[in-house]
Amino acid sequence: MRIALFGQAAFGQQVLGGLLDAGHDIAAVYAPEPSGGKEDPLAAAGRERGVPVRTPKSYRTAEVAAEVRSLGADLGVLAFVTKIIPEAVISAPALGTICFHPSLLPRYRGGSALAWQLIRGEREGGFTVFWTDAGIDTGPILLQRKIAIDADDTAGSLYFDKIFAPGVAGMVEAAGLIGEGKAPRIPQDESRATYDPLCTDEHAAIAWEKPAREVYDLIRGCDPQPGAHTTFRGQKVRLYAARRLDGGPDGAAPGTVVGVGPDGIVVAAGAGGDAGRIAITRARATEGKQAAAEVAAALGIDAGDRLGG
């Protein structure tokens, strides 16, 4: 099939390779503009493999829609796209366009699906390849795969270690099914649909008085982006690479630092039966992540201090 591929980063790059290796004709690759003098991996891979590369500032122009129509593509493929792509573009290929989404649709629609699944303590996730329509992640389902979410997964580990490779394979499989005329269009069950906003600093603020499990889920759901945050003496501190420890905080108030050592910072969270201790091994107070112990030393955080006050 002749395919117009839209995407970015390593995921888009791998989908491009998989589609080419499967024998598909890639009419053009659409990727982000270079950033900081560095070309996006998908754009670089397209040039290396002799595929025309386009890097429009916006897809919301008549010129881009006309260009995509002129490609004569059978199928459009969205492989990790963060810009809005209008209906005039996704409807240009003869057979329509398919898209990858890292949740089991219709649940967790939206651009921060991974984060919200972990923040809400889900133990099963996966990905969906669906036919695009005018809505946000609302089109008919072509293919889904379930993937277990471990209690200590972060958004980063769930994506890179568990979803990335099967997701690439799923996109290539979906294109093959379309080429064979065997691709289903299963309507999403709107009664089960959920939608969440982009996970931003507003959502990533830690309330240490909440149950320790909820605090821990917030930290891992926001790892690596945007980074769950607390404060110490007015300084915002982002926390990463957390783990829950056995045993309670021995009566320490929520947010109290109950230990600082080479392995990181241990903080009390929750109260009563919901109390617990959370160890933080990486943190960031200014630029760049560091060992949490180094951040604690730089800010003067010591046992008995209170975070978030």
Phi, psi and omega in degrees: 000156176263123191235138168259119186253126177244131180177198180191170172059194185295327180297310177301320179301314182290324176296319177303311180299318180295320180292318178295317180295333178279358176096008179281152178263113181270110184291322178192154174249132176248121185220168179295158174295156175304143180236126181063029181080003182249131181281143176299143181304323178293315179298316180298317179294322178299315180295320180298328183258013173074024180263134176303134183244132177238139179228065182293146176293328180214149175265358185268047178231153178295330181294318179294316179300317179295321180296316180296319177299324183290344181290338182066034182285145172282325189216142169258141180232122177257110184243086181069080181241129180253342176276153177288128177248116187288164182299328179298331179274313184290339179269357183292316178298147186302321183262001181097198185225144176244157185220148175265138176219132185275051171205171176269087179302146017272006179279146176061051168289157178114170189278356179236042186300318181297313181302312185290327177299319180285319179302326181267008172074023179298145178249358175222130176226214180149206177214163181227138166253122185228161175279127182286151171218197185286346181273181177263105179061035186251353188288168181301145182277134175260316187205142175222151174223132177272144180220131180290141175252119179282158183297338182249011175296145167256171175301323179293313182291324178298316181288304188285324185270335189238326186260326189306298185295312176298327179294317176300312180298323180294323178294318179293319177298318181298317178298322178296319179297321178295316179299328180272358183072026184244011185277124179283165172228088185265115181301141176286144179278101184296339179290342180255001188288140172226151178222137179234149178286172172301136180281113185240183178304329179301322182271341189268003179287130183275129172252099188297340180284347177291161179309142184304324179297318180293320178297315180297317179297324177295316182297315183285330177291331180265011180254111021263344184232139000275359184090110177299143187225152175225187178229155172218114183051044177083355181265126177287132180232127178261142187241138183219170174050056182269162170209148177275141179253150176290151177088159181272178183273014177055043174081002179292142180293150179305134180092355180283134175282115183259357177190140174225126181204185181303332182273355177134201182247136176248127186236140176279141178220152177073185180207157179059227180290347179262008183280156177187180179240139180236126178265133179247123182254343176227147181206166177214126177248330177234251180256133173082140176285147178223169169302137183301326179297325179291319177296318179300318180294319182295324182266352181079026179283130181221166178303136182098342177288161183243129175266146176084003181272000000 
